[in-house]
């Protein structure tokens, strides 16, 4: 099983990034896919989720209207489009798959700074 995140980096406030998470080794379409983040000195926080059937989504209040989670079950990939980024969005972002088992990626750093 692998979850491989990409797309992180350094961006100025107000900018955008698109994170990707490529999955392999399990039935991707059956799993709820989540993006978490963890800032220095803080607990890991659930940012966004997308469900397997129908693709319904949920977001933490602080990112509503700015972030969009989506998935492509043909490519076994989940995305997080992040717009209007703020310094407080700085964190390591982790991809998570949850159903029968709970899988984690290694994380990708997002830094929002001028």
C-alpha positions as a Markdown table, in Angstrom:
| # | Residue | x | y | z |
|---|---|---|---|---|
| 1 | Unk | 0.0 | 0.0 | 0.0 |
| 2 | Unk | 1.3 | 3.4 | -0.9 |
| 3 | Unk | 0.0 | 7.0 | -0.7 |
| 4 | Unk | 2.3 | 9.5 | -2.3 |
| 5 | Unk | 1.7 | 13.2 | -1.9 |
| 6 | Unk | 3.1 | 15.8 | -4.1 |
| 7 | Unk | 2.5 | 19.5 | -5.0 |
| 8 | Unk | 3.6 | 21.2 | -1.8 |
| 9 | Unk | 6.0 | 24.1 | -1.7 |
| 10 | Unk | 6.5 | 27.7 | -0.8 |
| 11 | Unk | 3.8 | 30.2 | -1.8 |
| 12 | Unk | 3.0 | 33.8 | -1.0 |
| 13 | Unk | -0.1 | 34.8 | 0.9 |
| 14 | Unk | -3.1 | 34.8 | -1.5 |
| 15 | Unk | -1.5 | 32.3 | -3.7 |
| 16 | Unk | -2.6 | 28.8 | -4.7 |
| 17 | Unk | -1.3 | 25.2 | -4.6 |
| 18 | Unk | -2.7 | 21.9 | -5.8 |
| 19 | Unk | -1.8 | 18.9 | -3.8 |
| 20 | Unk | -2.0 | 15.4 | -5.3 |
| 21 | Unk | -2.0 | 12.0 | -3.6 |
| 22 | Unk | -1.5 | 8.9 | -5.7 |
| 23 | Unk | -2.7 | 5.7 | -4.2 |
| 24 | Unk | -1.9 | 2.1 | -4.9 |
| 25 | Unk | -2.2 | -1.3 | -3.3 |
| 26 | Unk | -5.9 | -1.1 | -2.2 |
| 27 | Unk | -9.4 | -0.6 | -3.6 |
| 28 | Unk | -9.2 | 3.2 | -3.8 |
| 29 | Unk | -12.8 | 3.7 | -4.9 |
| 30 | Unk | -14.1 | 2.0 | -1.7 |
| 31 | Unk | -12.2 | 4.3 | 0.7 |
| 32 | Unk | -13.0 | 7.7 | 2.1 |
| 33 | Unk | -10.1 | 10.0 | 1.3 |
| 34 | Unk | -9.0 | 12.7 | 3.7 |
| 35 | Unk | -6.4 | 15.5 | 3.8 |
| 36 | Unk | -5.0 | 16.3 | 7.2 |
| 37 | Unk | -2.4 | 18.9 | 8.2 |
| 38 | Unk | -0.1 | 19.4 | 11.1 |
| 39 | Unk | 1.5 | 22.7 | 12.0 |
| 40 | Unk | 4.6 | 22.9 | 14.3 |
| 41 | Unk | 3.5 | 22.5 | 17.9 |
| 42 | Unk | -0.1 | 21.7 | 17.0 |
| 43 | Unk | -2.2 | 18.5 | 16.7 |
| 44 | Unk | -2.9 | 16.9 | 13.4 |
| 45 | Unk | -6.2 | 18.4 | 12.0 |
| 46 | Unk | -8.7 | 17.0 | 9.5 |
| 47 | Unk | -8.9 | 19.5 | 6.7 |
| 48 | Unk | -11.2 | 17.9 | 4.1 |
| 49 | Unk | -12.8 | 14.6 | 3.3 |
| 50 | Unk | -14.4 | 13.1 | 0.1 |
| 51 | Unk | -16.6 | 10.0 | 0.3 |
| 52 | Unk | -16.4 | 7.0 | -1.9 |
| 53 | Unk | -20.0 | 7.0 | -3.1 |
| 54 | Unk | -21.3 | 10.1 | -4.7 |
| 55 | Unk | -18.2 | 12.1 | -3.9 |
| 56 | Unk | -19.8 | 14.3 | -1.1 |
| 57 | Unk | -17.3 | 16.5 | 0.7 |
| 58 | Unk | -16.7 | 18.1 | 4.1 |
| 59 | Unk | -14.3 | 20.8 | 5.2 |
| 60 | Unk | -13.0 | 22.3 | 8.4 |
| 61 | Unk | -14.5 | 25.8 | 8.8 |
| 62 | Unk | -11.2 | 27.6 | 8.4 |
| 63 | Unk | -10.8 | 26.4 | 4.8 |
| 64 | Unk | -14.4 | 26.5 | 3.5 |
| 65 | Unk | -14.6 | 28.5 | 0.4 |
| 66 | Unk | -10.9 | 28.4 | -0.2 |
| 67 | Unk | -10.0 | 24.7 | -0.5 |
| 68 | Unk | -11.6 | 22.0 | -2.7 |
| 69 | Unk | -11.1 | 18.3 | -2.4 |
| 70 | Unk | -11.7 | 16.0 | -5.4 |
| 71 | Unk | -10.9 | 12.5 | -6.5 |
| 72 | Unk | -10.4 | 10.6 | -9.7 |
| 73 | Unk | -11.2 | 6.9 | -9.1 |
| 74 | Unk | -9.8 | 6.0 | -12.6 |
| 75 | Unk | -6.4 | 7.4 | -11.6 |
| 76 | Unk | -6.5 | 6.4 | -7.9 |
| 77 | Unk | -5.7 | 10.0 | -7.0 |
| 78 | Unk | -7.1 | 12.5 | -4.6 |
| 79 | Unk | -6.5 | 16.3 | -4.9 |
| 80 | Unk | -6.6 | 19.3 | -2.7 |
| 81 | Unk | -6.9 | 22.6 | -4.5 |
| 82 | Unk | -5.9 | 25.4 | -2.1 |
| 83 | Unk | -6.6 | 29.0 | -3.0 |
| 84 | Unk | -6.3 | 32.3 | -1.1 |
| 85 | Unk | -3.6 | 30.7 | 1.0 |
| 86 | Unk | -2.8 | 32.3 | 4.4 |
| 87 | Unk | 0.2 | 32.0 | 6.6 |
| 88 | Unk | -1.8 | 30.0 | 9.1 |
| 89 | Unk | -2.2 | 27.3 | 6.4 |
| 90 | Unk | 1.5 | 26.5 | 6.8 |
| 91 | Unk | 1.8 | 22.9 | 7.8 |
| 92 | Unk | 2.7 | 19.4 | 6.6 |
| 93 | Unk | -0.3 | 18.0 | 4.7 |
| 94 | Unk | -1.0 | 14.3 | 4.8 |
| 95 | Unk | -3.2 | 12.2 | 2.7 |
| 96 | Unk | -5.2 | 9.5 | 4.5 |
| 97 | Unk | -7.4 | 6.6 | 3.3 |
| 98 | Unk | -9.9 | 5.2 | 5.6 |
| 99 | Unk | -12.3 | 2.2 | 5.3 |
| 100 | Unk | -11.4 | -1.3 | 6.4 |
| 101 | Unk | -7.9 | 0.0 | 7.2 |
| 102 | Unk | -6.3 | 3.3 | 7.8 |
| 103 | Unk | -3.5 | 4.3 | 5.5 |
| 104 | Unk | -1.2 | 7.4 | 5.6 |
| 105 | Unk | 1.1 | 9.2 | 3.2 |
| 106 | Unk | 4.4 | 10.6 | 4.2 |
| 107 | Unk | 3.3 | 14.2 | 4.0 |
| 108 | Unk | 4.2 | 17.2 | 1.9 |
| 109 | Unk | 5.2 | 20.6 | 3.3 |
| 110 | Unk | 3.2 | 23.7 | 2.5 |
| 111 | Unk | 4.7 | 27.0 | 3.5 |
| 112 | Unk | 2.8 | 30.3 | 3.1 |
| 113 | Unk | 5.1 | 33.2 | 3.5 |
| 114 | Unk | 6.1 | 36.5 | 1.9 |
